[in-house]
């Protein structure tokens, strides 16, 4: 089997830009602020594994998965945006930090691994749409294997960055983390609104 190098490069760049492991690292740090090293590692692994499973599922079965349960991609974008906005509010107003303060001895009490890390930050509408489009460009098992391999590689890179986020935390300090958390909360709020607008535009409800 001859691997199409151009397709692999294109697929890798596409998935890297859409998932953005570098951009997700400070977000991961903000969402796990105050967590122990063990809990943070568990969250990182769960988030990345969940993201891999979801994207592999959509790479293999595409829009049929959403269609089977009657959900369109625009509806998925709107729902993901609304849920992401709630997380942004938590980050902006320190609700997550206050909850964690009341659960000081319960590391697993606040687990952002599935939402919002795996969905929709890692395996969001953009990443799902990308794997569907990429597998459509190369039908067959070879194309599917290439897309899955590239996707796993990108998420593995995200995992490495997540696991090394402690270095970033020590560099920023408590005050720096608080500032970054607020800024990322604002960016996350804007991203969530963009998800909703994209979904509404696809429905023809927005100009």
N, C-alpha and C positions, 0 to 999 in steps of 0.2 A: 504494500500500500504506500503510495506516494503522498506525503502530507503537503497540502497547499500552504506554503509559508505565508503568502500574502493574506490568505483568509485568516490564518492563526493570528497574525499581527493585527489585522483589522478587528478581529473579535476581541483580542486582549485589550487593545486601546479602547474599544467601545465599552467593554465591561468595567475597565479600570476607571474611565471617566464617569460612567453612570453610578457605580457603587462608591467611588472616591474613598478608598481606604485611608488616605492621608487626612482628608477632611473629616472622616468619621472618628478619628482618634481623639481629638479634643472633645467631641460630643460624647464619646464613650466615657471619657474621664469625668465630664460634668454629670453624666447620668449615674455614675458609680461613686460620686464624691463621698468620702467618709467611710467607704466600705473597706473591709479587710482585704489583704492580698489574696487570701484563699477564695473569698466570695467573688472578688473581681475576676479572678482567673476562671472560676466556674461560670460566671455570667458571660465572659468572652467566648468560652468554648461552646456554651449552649446557644448563644446568639449566632455564631458562625455556622455551627452544625445545622441549626434550624434554617438559616438562610440558604445553605447548600441544598438541603432537602427540598425546600420550596422551589428554588430555581431549577433544579434538576427535574422536578415534577412538571413544571411549566415548559421546560425545554423539550421534554418527551411528549407531552400531550397538548401543549399550547392552549389556545383559547377554548378548546373543547372542555377543559376543566372548569373554567368560569361559566361557559355556556351550559354545562351539565346542571349546575345549580342555579342557573338563571341570572348570573351576574355579568354585566358588561364591563369592559375595561374602564370606560368613563365613570361608572358607578363605583368601581374599585378605587379610582383616583379620589373621588369626592369623599368617600368614607375614610380612606387613609388620611386625607388632609384634615378632616374634622378631628379624628382621634389624635393626630400629631399636634394639632393646635392645643388640645388639653394638656399634653405633655409640656409644650412650650410655656403655658401658664404656670405649671408647677415649677419650672426652672426659673421663671422671672420673679415669682413671689416666694421662693424658697419653701414651697409646700413639701417638696421631696425631702429637703434637709430636716424640716420639722418632724416629718413622719419618722425619719430615720433616728432622730434624737429620742423619740418615744419608744424605739425598738432597739436600743443600744446593744442588747444581748441577742438579737434575732437577726443575724446577717441575711437570712433568706426571706425576711419579711417584705423586702422591696426589691423585686427582681425585674429589671428592665430588659432581660435577655430576649424574650419573645417579642414584646412590644415595649418600646418602639425600636429597639436595635435590629432584631431580625426582620420585623415588619413594622414600618415600611422603609427603614433607613438602609438596610442591606438588600432585602428582597422587596423593594418597592415597585410601584407601577412601572417606573422607567426601566429597572432591571428586568422585570418580568417581560415587558414589551420587547426589550433588547434580545433576550434569549429566544423569544418566539420568532422574531425577525431573522436572527442569525441562523437558526435551524431551518427556517424557510428558504434561506439563500443556498444552503447545502443539504438538500433532502437526503434521507438515508441514514444508516447507522454510522457511517464515517463522519458525516457532518455533525450528527448528534454527539458522538464521542469527542470531537474537537471542541464543540461549544461547552460541553460539560467540563472537559479538562481545563479550558481557559477560565471558566467561571470558578472552579475549585481553586485554581492558582491565585486568582485575584482575592478570593475570600480568605485563603491561607495567608496571604500578605496582610490582609486586614487583621487577622488573628495575631500575627507577630507584632504588629503595631499596637494592638490592644494590650497584649501582655507586657509590652515595654512602656506602657503609659505611666507607670509609677515614676519613671525618670522625669517625665514631663511635669508630673505633680510636684516632685521635689524641687524642680527648677522654678516653678511658678510660686509655690508657697500658698498658704491659706487665702490671703488677700487676692493673689493673682487668680486662683481658682474661682473665687466668688465673682470676680470681674468677668472672667471667661464664661462662667455659667450664665450670667445675665446677657452677655453679648450673643452667646449661642442660642439662648432662649428667644431673643429677638429674631435671629436668623431662622430658627426653627419655625417660629410663628409665620414669618414671611414665606418659607418653603411650604408650609401647610396651606396657606392661602393660595399659593401658586398651584398646588395639587388640585384644590377645589376649582379654581378658575379653569385649569386645563380640562377637568372633567366636564364642567358646565359648557365650555366651548365645544367640546366634542358632541355634547347633546344639542348644540345649536342654541343654547340659552344665554350665551355671552358674546359680546362683540369682539 
